[in-house]
Amino acid sequence: MDTLSYVVACNILKLRARAGLSRLALASEAGIGQDTLHDIEHACINSSVRTIDKIADALGVPSYQLFAGWYPPHSKAAPLIEFLLKAL
């Protein structure tokens, strides 16, 4: 099972690549340090909700999109959660 920080990291990396942004460009746009973004993208640290919001805003996506693909471990609701996230 993937941890939440790993899922967030993968989603940020995917969206950053899709947007054609360097790590420095995204960090600057989000108003966070490049080292902090590196650590978030490599799931080395958990970031605050405020930082997630800043990154999502800089990527031009809603914050919940950074959590797509995650659901609580052993959740029977996992398929429903996935469906709802994709529908948003």
C-alpha positions in Angstrom: 0.0 0.0 0.0 1.3 3.4 -0.9 1.6 6.0 1.8 -0.1 9.3 1.4 3.2 11.2 1.1 4.3 8.9 -1.7 1.1 9.4 -3.6 1.3 13.2 -3.2 5.0 13.0 -4.3 4.1 11.0 -7.5 1.2 13.3 -8.3 3.3 16.5 -8.0 6.1 15.0 -10.1 3.6 14.0 -12.8 1.8 17.3 -12.8 5.1 19.3 -12.8 6.3 17.3 -15.8 3.0 17.8 -17.6 3.3 21.5 -17.0 6.9 21.6 -18.2 8.1 23.2 -15.0 11.5 22.7 -13.5 11.7 22.1 -9.7 13.1 25.6 -9.3 10.3 27.2 -11.3 7.6 25.3 -9.4 9.2 26.1 -6.0 9.5 29.8 -7.0 5.9 30.0 -8.2 4.6 28.2 -5.0 6.7 30.4 -2.7 8.6 27.5 -1.1 12.2 26.4 -1.1 13.6 24.2 -3.8 15.0 21.9 -1.2 11.6 21.6 0.4 9.9 20.8 -2.9 12.6 18.2 -3.5 11.9 16.5 -0.2 8.2 16.5 -0.8 8.6 15.1 -4.3 10.8 12.3 -2.9 8.4 11.6 0.0 11.1 12.4 2.5 8.8 14.8 4.5 5.1 15.3 5.0 4.0 18.8 4.0 1.4 21.0 5.6 -2.0 21.6 4.0 -0.9 25.2 3.4 2.1 24.0 1.4 0.0 21.5 -0.6 -2.3 24.4 -1.4 0.6 26.5 -2.6 1.9 23.8 -4.8 -1.5 23.0 -6.3 -2.1 26.7 -7.0 1.3 26.9 -8.7 0.4 23.9 -10.8 -3.0 25.3 -11.6 -4.9 22.3 -10.2 -7.3 21.9 -7.2 -5.5 20.7 -4.1 -7.5 17.4 -4.0 -5.9 16.4 -7.2 -2.6 15.9 -5.4 -4.2 13.1 -3.4 -5.7 11.2 -6.3 -4.8 7.5 -6.1 -4.8 7.4 -2.3 -7.3 5.9 0.0 -7.1 4.6 3.6 -5.3 1.2 3.9 -7.7 -1.7 3.9 -10.6 0.5 3.1 -13.7 -1.2 1.7 -14.6 2.2 0.3 -11.5 2.4 -1.8 -13.2 1.8 -5.2 -15.8 4.4 -4.4 -13.2 7.0 -3.3 -11.3 6.4 -6.5 -14.4 6.8 -8.6 -15.3 10.1 -6.8 -11.8 11.5 -7.2 -11.8 10.7 -10.9 -15.3 12.3 -11.3 -14.2 15.6 -9.7 
